[in-house]
């Protein structure tokens, strides 16, 4: 049995790393894996805060029992019903048949649908409390961060926020579990990729949740993914505030779709002209080679976005179409947009990108730059104008 990992005297970490899963939610690549975090409070009453994914739970109940040392588990607090956090719920009820499940009204509707469980339920409302003895838990409903039933649990005694998926990150916890044990540079990009792809669509609800929690002293943040924040909890709160406000850094993402290299040539040309204008953070991506989740991550980070596509069956390239559809789905905001394209006999790719611009309501920094065939000096003026205009916006121009 692995030695217990204490967060405080009565609060234990019961997480697990998943290095085998390739796709989170069967969509998002996991090159560094993912951690599922669960927490146990051993007080006059005992409470488990969320569970873990059932596919990596070989000794999970055994570990809980070892921590309890023969005591029963009184409560299971369900902050979020998604199966990577509620996956062991049915097994726990079977092992601890008197276990009481704590959640809100929307929690129990999903609970019944997933597990058929309708007994031993304790329904809590916004601001409701649960007394464990030394620890006093308060529940704050945070709907649509990122499911309708989501809530967070605040331990008023230790000032610990059990935050469900909020403040989470992709990436396994490789030895270091607490923020003061890790180099956060390794996690920041994966945390933003997690936020932008999974939570970002609900940024307005994130802002409402942050407003609810404003003024609450938070000493430790225990998310269901990623590191535990015990030294610099304000750092991750500030990041979520920034990302949910759609604030970004002064750089440009150039994403292109090219079949035979002409559109890629244009992307490289525009990137070079941006550099000549003084833009230092430029990221150029072939949308057919880079998974859309990594593209969204970089787009969320930087203020400027330039999209280029060849024509394909009288539309834009399918991989560029996928990126545009995802950007519309997550309600991308506060970006300066540029468009360019190449064609053999019509400008269908550029026209489709203009339709995306209209649907997204992102302002175009310059007229669309388009050329038939390859880019030559006599066709370069529109691409030069695009780079100059984008650089001006990025560098603080109007």
TIPAPA-515008 format. One record per residue (C-alpha): y, x, z negated; residue number from 1. Coordinates in pm, 1 decimal. Example, Ala and Ser with C-alpha at 12.3 -4.5 7.8 and 13.67 -1.06 7.14 Angstrom:
! TIPAPA-515008
-450.0 / 1230.0 / -780.0 / 1
-106.0 / 1367.0 / -714.0 / 2
! end
This chain:
! TIPAPA-515008
0.0 / 0.0 / 0.0 / 1
336.6 / 140.4 / 100.9 / 2
578.7 / 199.0 / -186.1 / 3
823.7 / -89.5 / -234.7 / 4
1169.0 / -49.4 / -83.2 / 5
1433.8 / -173.1 / -323.7 / 6
1770.8 / -301.4 / -212.1 / 7
1869.5 / -372.7 / -572.8 / 8
1659.6 / -397.0 / -890.8 / 9
1514.7 / -738.8 / -802.4 / 10
1557.5 / -750.9 / -424.7 / 11
1302.8 / -590.7 / -192.3 / 12
1287.5 / -515.6 / 178.2 / 13
973.2 / -645.0 / 351.1 / 14
1038.7 / -565.9 / 714.3 / 15
823.8 / -430.9 / 993.9 / 16
881.9 / -238.7 / 1317.7 / 17
760.1 / -368.6 / 1653.2 / 18
716.7 / -89.6 / 1908.2 / 19
468.3 / -274.8 / 2130.6 / 20
670.8 / -569.3 / 2255.4 / 21
828.2 / -500.1 / 2593.3 / 22
1062.1 / -799.5 / 2619.2 / 23
1251.7 / -970.3 / 2338.1 / 24
1238.9 / -1348.5 / 2391.5 / 25
1034.7 / -1250.7 / 2699.4 / 26
1364.9 / -1154.5 / 2866.1 / 27
1542.2 / -852.7 / 2715.4 / 28
1388.9 / -500.7 / 2743.3 / 29
1314.9 / -318.6 / 2417.7 / 30
1313.1 / 53.2 / 2502.5 / 31
1365.2 / 137.5 / 2134.5 / 32
1160.3 / -154.3 / 2000.8 / 33
1288.9 / -398.2 / 1738.5 / 34
1264.3 / -451.2 / 1362.0 / 35
1196.5 / -784.1 / 1190.9 / 36
1345.4 / -794.5 / 842.0 / 37
1235.3 / -1013.4 / 553.9 / 38
1352.1 / -999.7 / 191.4 / 39
1196.0 / -1086.4 / -144.4 / 40
1382.9 / -1169.6 / -466.0 / 41
1172.2 / -1136.3 / -781.7 / 42
1354.6 / -1319.1 / -1061.9 / 43
1267.0 / -1597.0 / -1308.6 / 44
1188.8 / -1778.4 / -985.5 / 45
1077.4 / -1589.7 / -676.1 / 46
1219.6 / -1639.4 / -329.7 / 47
1141.5 / -1499.4 / 12.6 / 48
1431.2 / -1492.4 / 258.5 / 49
1292.0 / -1548.7 / 609.3 / 50
957.5 / -1417.3 / 738.2 / 51
860.5 / -1201.9 / 1036.8 / 52
696.0 / -1221.6 / 1379.8 / 53
329.5 / -1315.1 / 1335.1 / 54
203.2 / -1065.2 / 1594.5 / 55
298.5 / -766.8 / 1374.3 / 56
217.9 / -920.0 / 1035.8 / 57
-122.9 / -766.9 / 961.6 / 58
-54.5 / -688.9 / 592.1 / 59
257.4 / -899.6 / 537.9 / 60
114.4 / -1149.3 / 286.8 / 61
-70.4 / -867.2 / 111.2 / 62
259.6 / -682.6 / 65.6 / 63
430.0 / -993.4 / -72.3 / 64
144.8 / -1048.3 / -318.6 / 65
160.7 / -686.1 / -429.5 / 66
531.3 / -717.9 / -506.9 / 67
472.0 / -1041.8 / -698.4 / 68
193.3 / -887.2 / -910.1 / 69
1.0 / -1207.6 / -958.6 / 70
301.4 / -1441.7 / -972.1 / 71
336.0 / -1727.4 / -727.4 / 72
599.0 / -1746.9 / -456.3 / 73
829.6 / -2032.2 / -553.7 / 74
1067.6 / -2061.0 / -257.7 / 75
1090.5 / -1967.4 / 107.2 / 76
1449.4 / -1978.4 / 231.2 / 77
1459.1 / -2039.3 / 606.7 / 78
1790.7 / -1922.4 / 746.8 / 79
1666.1 / -1945.7 / 1104.6 / 80
1360.3 / -2113.6 / 1258.0 / 81
1317.7 / -1888.3 / 1560.5 / 82
954.4 / -1768.6 / 1559.8 / 83
1039.1 / -1399.8 / 1522.1 / 84
1168.8 / -1497.0 / 1174.5 / 85
964.2 / -1806.4 / 1091.0 / 86
640.6 / -1691.5 / 1250.4 / 87
455.6 / -1644.4 / 920.6 / 88
572.2 / -1971.1 / 767.0 / 89
247.4 / -2158.7 / 824.6 / 90
35.8 / -1873.0 / 688.4 / 91
252.1 / -1850.8 / 375.8 / 92
218.7 / -2223.2 / 307.1 / 93
-157.5 / -2188.5 / 340.7 / 94
-162.4 / -1893.2 / 98.3 / 95
90.1 / -2043.5 / -145.6 / 96
26.3 / -2420.8 / -119.6 / 97
291.6 / -2505.6 / -380.9 / 98
558.6 / -2310.3 / -193.8 / 99
888.1 / -2498.5 / -155.3 / 100
1072.5 / -2451.5 / 173.0 / 101
1451.5 / -2436.1 / 152.7 / 102
1655.8 / -2528.8 / 457.8 / 103
1898.4 / -2778.8 / 602.6 / 104
1836.9 / -3107.0 / 782.7 / 105
1821.2 / -2943.5 / 1126.2 / 106
1583.0 / -2677.9 / 991.6 / 107
1329.5 / -2940.6 / 896.7 / 108
1332.5 / -3111.5 / 1235.0 / 109
1233.0 / -2782.9 / 1399.8 / 110
992.3 / -2703.3 / 1116.3 / 111
800.7 / -3023.6 / 1178.7 / 112
793.2 / -2960.4 / 1550.9 / 113
660.8 / -2604.9 / 1513.8 / 114
427.9 / -2640.6 / 1214.6 / 115
389.8 / -3012.6 / 1138.6 / 116
514.0 / -2944.1 / 782.5 / 117
696.5 / -3231.7 / 610.1 / 118
618.6 / -3174.5 / 238.2 / 119
763.1 / -2953.3 / -35.8 / 120
1103.6 / -2937.0 / 129.7 / 121
1434.5 / -2870.9 / -45.6 / 122
1725.5 / -2974.7 / 172.4 / 123
2053.4 / -2792.0 / 119.2 / 124
2397.2 / -2872.0 / 253.8 / 125
2694.6 / -2648.4 / 324.8 / 126
2787.8 / -2475.3 / -0.6 / 127
2468.7 / -2586.0 / -176.5 / 128
2312.9 / -2356.7 / -436.1 / 129
1975.2 / -2249.9 / -573.2 / 130
1938.5 / -2091.9 / -919.0 / 131
1666.1 / -1828.2 / -946.5 / 132
1766.6 / -1711.1 / -1294.5 / 133
1971.1 / -1393.6 / -1266.2 / 134
2033.6 / -1454.2 / -897.1 / 135
2234.2 / -1754.8 / -781.5 / 136
2202.1 / -1831.7 / -410.4 / 137
2463.1 / -2017.8 / -208.8 / 138
2400.8 / -2151.1 / 141.1 / 139
2656.6 / -2151.6 / 419.6 / 140
2579.1 / -2343.6 / 739.0 / 141
2660.2 / -2141.2 / 1050.3 / 142
2543.6 / -2364.0 / 1336.7 / 143
2504.1 / -2208.8 / 1680.9 / 144
2496.6 / -1852.0 / 1555.6 / 145
2281.1 / -1883.2 / 1756.0 / 146
2060.4 / -2193.3 / 1703.1 / 147
2186.4 / -2530.3 / 1571.1 / 148
2008.8 / -2497.7 / 1234.9 / 149
2122.0 / -2142.8 / 1155.2 / 150
2258.6 / -2075.9 / 808.4 / 151
2319.1 / -1770.4 / 590.0 / 152
2230.9 / -1718.6 / 225.0 / 153
2476.6 / -1552.4 / -11.0 / 154
2357.6 / -1404.9 / -339.5 / 155
2661.7 / -1457.3 / -561.0 / 156
2519.7 / -1230.2 / -832.0 / 157
2466.9 / -916.0 / -623.6 / 158
2713.5 / -1010.4 / -345.8 / 159
2439.5 / -980.5 / -83.5 / 160
2467.6 / -1172.1 / 241.8 / 161
2132.5 / -1256.7 / 398.2 / 162
2279.2 / -1315.6 / 740.7 / 163
1988.8 / -1428.7 / 963.7 / 164
2044.5 / -1298.0 / 1319.2 / 165
2414.1 / -1228.1 / 1260.0 / 166
2491.5 / -854.1 / 1240.6 / 167
2150.6 / -780.2 / 1393.0 / 168
2049.5 / -513.7 / 1639.9 / 169
1774.4 / -411.9 / 1875.5 / 170
1593.5 / -90.4 / 1783.4 / 171
1329.4 / -7.4 / 1525.0 / 172
1419.5 / 137.2 / 1185.9 / 173
1283.6 / 488.4 / 1223.4 / 174
1272.3 / 602.5 / 863.2 / 175
1629.7 / 510.8 / 783.4 / 176
1664.3 / 149.1 / 675.2 / 177
2013.1 / 153.8 / 520.4 / 178
2336.7 / 227.6 / 705.2 / 179
2398.0 / 540.6 / 497.0 / 180
2059.5 / 679.5 / 605.4 / 181
2114.6 / 657.3 / 981.3 / 182
2341.8 / 779.0 / 1257.4 / 183
2498.2 / 450.4 / 1362.6 / 184
2588.7 / 592.9 / 1705.3 / 185
2221.6 / 541.0 / 1792.5 / 186
2237.4 / 170.6 / 1705.5 / 187
2586.1 / 63.3 / 1810.7 / 188
2512.0 / 14.7 / 2180.0 / 189
2187.5 / -170.5 / 2104.2 / 190
2372.2 / -386.1 / 1849.8 / 191
2631.5 / -475.9 / 2111.1 / 192
2357.6 / -542.8 / 2369.3 / 193
2191.6 / -773.1 / 2117.7 / 194
2522.4 / -947.6 / 2046.0 / 195
2643.1 / -981.2 / 2403.6 / 196
2316.8 / -1114.0 / 2545.0 / 197
2194.7 / -1336.5 / 2262.9 / 198
2488.2 / -1433.6 / 2043.2 / 199
2787.6 / -1372.7 / 2267.9 / 200
2778.0 / -1714.2 / 2435.7 / 201
2852.2 / -1862.2 / 2092.7 / 202
3141.7 / -1631.0 / 2006.8 / 203
3360.3 / -1927.3 / 1916.1 / 204
3104.1 / -2032.0 / 1656.2 / 205
3085.0 / -1672.8 / 1531.3 / 206
3459.3 / -1685.1 / 1470.8 / 207
3418.0 / -2010.2 / 1277.5 / 208
3142.1 / -1852.1 / 1067.5 / 209
3356.4 / -1546.1 / 994.6 / 210
3641.9 / -1774.1 / 891.1 / 211
3408.1 / -1956.7 / 651.4 / 212
3305.8 / -1628.1 / 492.9 / 213
3656.4 / -1482.2 / 482.3 / 214
3750.1 / -1382.9 / 129.1 / 215
3386.8 / -1375.1 / 14.0 / 216
3311.2 / -1033.6 / -138.2 / 217
3017.9 / -894.0 / 60.0 / 218
2871.1 / -574.9 / -81.7 / 219
2546.6 / -568.0 / 116.7 / 220
2448.4 / -732.8 / 446.8 / 221
2079.4 / -799.5 / 508.6 / 222
2022.9 / -907.9 / 866.8 / 223
1689.3 / -1009.1 / 1017.0 / 224
1710.1 / -725.0 / 1273.4 / 225
1842.3 / -371.5 / 1243.9 / 226
1974.4 / -170.8 / 948.8 / 227
2077.4 / -302.0 / 607.5 / 228
2447.6 / -245.0 / 541.0 / 229
2499.5 / -131.8 / 182.2 / 230
2776.8 / 129.6 / 220.8 / 231
3005.0 / 6.7 / 500.7 / 232
2948.5 / -366.8 / 534.2 / 233
3307.2 / -410.5 / 653.1 / 234
3231.2 / -191.1 / 955.0 / 235
2977.6 / -428.4 / 1105.9 / 236
3186.6 / -733.6 / 1013.5 / 237
3479.7 / -580.5 / 1202.9 / 238
3259.5 / -513.9 / 1505.9 / 239
3142.4 / -875.1 / 1514.7 / 240
3502.5 / -990.0 / 1479.0 / 241
3605.7 / -769.1 / 1771.5 / 242
3318.3 / -871.8 / 1996.8 / 243
3352.1 / -1242.3 / 1920.1 / 244
3723.0 / -1224.6 / 2004.0 / 245
3625.2 / -1078.1 / 2343.1 / 246
3827.8 / -766.4 / 2269.3 / 247
3728.6 / -465.8 / 2479.5 / 248
3795.1 / -98.2 / 2546.6 / 249
4012.8 / 38.7 / 2831.1 / 250
3740.8 / 121.3 / 3080.6 / 251
3589.6 / -21.2 / 3398.3 / 252
3237.7 / -127.6 / 3494.9 / 253
3170.6 / -107.5 / 3868.4 / 254
2852.4 / -299.7 / 3952.8 / 255
2725.8 / -317.3 / 4308.8 / 256
2438.9 / -452.5 / 4518.0 / 257
2355.8 / -250.0 / 4827.0 / 258
2065.1 / -264.0 / 5072.2 / 259
2131.0 / 38.8 / 5291.5 / 260
2400.5 / 230.8 / 5106.4 / 261
2726.6 / 103.7 / 5256.1 / 262
2826.2 / -102.0 / 4949.8 / 263
2721.8 / 182.9 / 4721.1 / 264
2950.1 / 412.6 / 4919.4 / 265
3234.6 / 170.8 / 4851.2 / 266
3151.6 / 158.8 / 4478.6 / 267
3165.2 / 537.0 / 4455.3 / 268
3491.1 / 543.6 / 4649.6 / 269
3656.0 / 289.9 / 4417.1 / 270
3525.5 / 475.3 / 4110.8 / 271
3674.0 / 801.0 / 4240.3 / 272
4008.1 / 636.7 / 4301.3 / 273
4001.2 / 492.0 / 3947.1 / 274
3945.2 / 840.0 / 3807.6 / 275
4234.7 / 974.0 / 4011.1 / 276
4450.4 / 703.7 / 3854.2 / 277
4360.5 / 830.7 / 3506.9 / 278
4083.1 / 590.9 / 3404.7 / 279
3839.2 / 795.2 / 3198.0 / 280
3569.1 / 545.2 / 3106.1 / 281
3406.3 / 436.0 / 3431.8 / 282
3049.1 / 308.6 / 3451.2 / 283
2889.1 / 254.3 / 3794.1 / 284
2565.8 / 54.0 / 3816.3 / 285
2328.2 / -52.0 / 4091.5 / 286
2235.9 / -405.2 / 3985.4 / 287
1892.4 / -366.4 / 4145.6 / 288
1808.1 / -67.2 / 3924.2 / 289
1960.8 / -166.2 / 3588.4 / 290
1838.9 / -464.6 / 3389.2 / 291
2100.4 / -734.8 / 3357.2 / 292
2104.4 / -706.9 / 2974.7 / 293
2233.7 / -349.1 / 2995.4 / 294
2493.9 / -454.9 / 3251.6 / 295
2617.4 / -733.1 / 3023.7 / 296
2634.0 / -487.9 / 2733.6 / 297
2864.1 / -252.3 / 2924.9 / 298
3070.0 / -537.3 / 3068.0 / 299
3123.9 / -671.9 / 2716.0 / 300
3244.7 / -328.5 / 2607.2 / 301
3502.6 / -261.1 / 2878.2 / 302
3810.7 / -448.9 / 2994.4 / 303
3775.9 / -396.5 / 3369.6 / 304
3501.3 / -537.3 / 3589.4 / 305
3463.1 / -464.1 / 3960.2 / 306
3181.0 / -635.1 / 4147.9 / 307
3066.7 / -547.3 / 4499.0 / 308
2796.9 / -699.2 / 4715.6 / 309
2657.8 / -679.8 / 5060.7 / 310
2583.8 / -1001.8 / 5245.4 / 311
2228.2 / -1131.7 / 5214.8 / 312
2105.0 / -1446.8 / 5388.4 / 313
2460.5 / -1580.4 / 5405.5 / 314
2512.5 / -1526.2 / 5030.5 / 315
2567.2 / -1234.4 / 4797.3 / 316
2268.8 / -1012.6 / 4717.0 / 317
2019.7 / -1195.4 / 4486.9 / 318
2046.1 / -931.9 / 4212.0 / 319
2425.2 / -963.1 / 4209.4 / 320
2381.5 / -1339.0 / 4201.8 / 321
2163.9 / -1301.5 / 3891.8 / 322
2433.5 / -1095.1 / 3718.7 / 323
2704.0 / -1346.9 / 3808.5 / 324
2491.4 / -1636.9 / 3686.6 / 325
2430.1 / -1461.2 / 3354.9 / 326
2800.7 / -1386.6 / 3315.0 / 327
2879.9 / -1753.1 / 3368.6 / 328
2604.2 / -1852.5 / 3126.2 / 329
2745.1 / -1635.7 / 2844.8 / 330
3100.4 / -1754.8 / 2922.1 / 331
3246.1 / -1411.0 / 2987.7 / 332
3617.0 / -1392.4 / 2901.9 / 333
3916.0 / -1158.6 / 2889.8 / 334
3818.6 / -934.9 / 3180.9 / 335
4025.6 / -801.9 / 3466.5 / 336
3821.8 / -866.0 / 3780.2 / 337
3805.9 / -690.0 / 4114.0 / 338
3585.9 / -775.2 / 4411.8 / 339
3474.5 / -575.7 / 4713.9 / 340
3202.4 / -604.6 / 4972.1 / 341
3045.5 / -497.6 / 5297.6 / 342
2893.3 / -699.2 / 5576.5 / 343
2726.8 / -661.2 / 5913.2 / 344
2853.6 / -977.7 / 6083.5 / 345
3012.0 / -1198.4 / 5812.4 / 346
3166.7 / -1167.4 / 5468.3 / 347
2922.6 / -1392.6 / 5285.3 / 348
2877.3 / -1155.3 / 4990.2 / 349
3248.5 / -1134.3 / 4919.9 / 350
3293.0 / -1508.1 / 4965.0 / 351
3020.4 / -1576.2 / 4709.8 / 352
3183.4 / -1334.3 / 4466.1 / 353
3514.6 / -1516.0 / 4511.6 / 354
3336.0 / -1838.6 / 4416.7 / 355
3216.3 / -1662.6 / 4100.6 / 356
3573.8 / -1556.5 / 4024.5 / 357
3690.6 / -1915.5 / 4051.0 / 358
3406.0 / -2045.4 / 3834.6 / 359
3458.1 / -1780.0 / 3567.5 / 360
3837.2 / -1818.1 / 3566.6 / 361
3870.9 / -1440.0 / 3554.7 / 362
4192.0 / -1320.7 / 3724.7 / 363
4164.9 / -1100.6 / 4032.5 / 364
4372.3 / -784.8 / 4001.5 / 365
4405.4 / -745.5 / 4379.4 / 366
4298.9 / -914.3 / 4703.2 / 367
3931.2 / -881.5 / 4790.0 / 368
3847.1 / -550.0 / 4956.4 / 369
3602.4 / -598.0 / 5241.4 / 370
3480.0 / -393.0 / 5535.5 / 371
3229.3 / -441.1 / 5811.4 / 372
2970.7 / -166.5 / 5817.8 / 373
3046.1 / 161.0 / 5646.7 / 374
3372.1 / 256.6 / 5479.8 / 375
3594.7 / 474.3 / 5698.2 / 376
3949.5 / 605.1 / 5638.4 / 377
4103.0 / 330.9 / 5849.0 / 378
3935.7 / 67.0 / 5626.4 / 379
4017.9 / 227.0 / 5290.6 / 380
4360.7 / 76.0 / 5214.8 / 381
4226.3 / -239.5 / 5045.2 / 382
3988.1 / -33.0 / 4828.9 / 383
4270.5 / 200.5 / 4729.2 / 384
4483.7 / -100.5 / 4634.0 / 385
4199.3 / -243.5 / 4426.4 / 386
4158.4 / 80.0 / 4228.8 / 387
4532.8 / 122.7 / 4173.0 / 388
4575.2 / -237.3 / 4057.6 / 389
4275.4 / -219.3 / 3821.9 / 390
4392.5 / 110.1 / 3671.7 / 391
4733.9 / -41.4 / 3610.4 / 392
4582.0 / -334.8 / 3422.9 / 393
4350.1 / -114.4 / 3220.5 / 394
4627.1 / 121.8 / 3126.4 / 395
4849.5 / -150.6 / 2993.4 / 396
5027.8 / -278.6 / 3302.0 / 397
5095.8 / -643.3 / 3381.2 / 398
! end
